[in-house]
Amino acid sequence: MKKVLFILIFAALMAALIVPKPVQAQEKLTMAGSSGVLKSADIQPDMRVQKLEAFLAKYNSPLTAYAQDFITLADQYQIDWKLVPAITGVESTFGKQIPYNSYNAYGWANGNYAFKSWEDSITIVTKTLREKYFNRGLDNPCKIGPVYAPPSQTWAGKVNFFMEKIEEFDTRAFSLALTI
C-alpha cells in the first residue's frame, strides 16, 4: 500500500514538473535580471491597428502609417478609436485633399490651420475632442457636428458612415484583393 501511494505521489510531482504552466505577459521589466519576462513582441497585436491600417491603405491615405497613433491617442483620451479617422474621411478624403503641407485632414479652423506633422495633428485633434467636446457631453458625431461643422446637416451622418465602414472592414478581403 505504501508503495502504491509513493508511486502516485511521485507521478503527480513529475506531472507537475512536466506540464507547462501558463505565462502571463508583462510589458515592462520590473526587476533587473528577470529573464523570464516576455518581450512586447510576444503580446498579441491590437487588431484595431491592423484594421485601421488596412482601411486607410484601401483609400491610399497618407495617414496609413499613423494607425497606431490614432488608436493610442483615442485610448489615452477615452474616445472611440474610429472617430478621428472617420472625420478625416469626411473632411479630406482621409488626408488626401488638404492645404499644402498643413497636415490638416480634419477641416480644422475651416482648413486654415497648419499642424507641424501628422502626429501633431492627431494628438491635437484627439485631445481637443476630449477636452472641448466629450467633457461637455458632446460625445458622438450627432452632438459634435453642430459645434464642429456648423451649419452642415450631413456632417454627423457622414462621420457615422465612415465609423461604421471602419468597424465592418474585413482585412482578409482587402489582403486577398491586394494579392490577386
CORDA-V973579 format. One record per helix or strand of 3 or more residues. SS is the DSSP state (2 for helix, 1 for strand). FROM is the first residue (numbers start at 1). LEN is the number of residues. If there is no record, write none. Layout:
# CORDA-V973579
ss: {SS | SS}
from: {FROM | FROM}
len: {LEN | LEN}
This chain:
# CORDA-V973579
ss: {2 | 2 | 2 | 2 | 2 | 2 | 2 | 2 | 2 | 2}
from: {2 | 40 | 47 | 64 | 83 | 108 | 118 | 141 | 155 | 171}
len: {17 | 3 | 12 | 14 | 10 | 4 | 19 | 8 | 14 | 9}
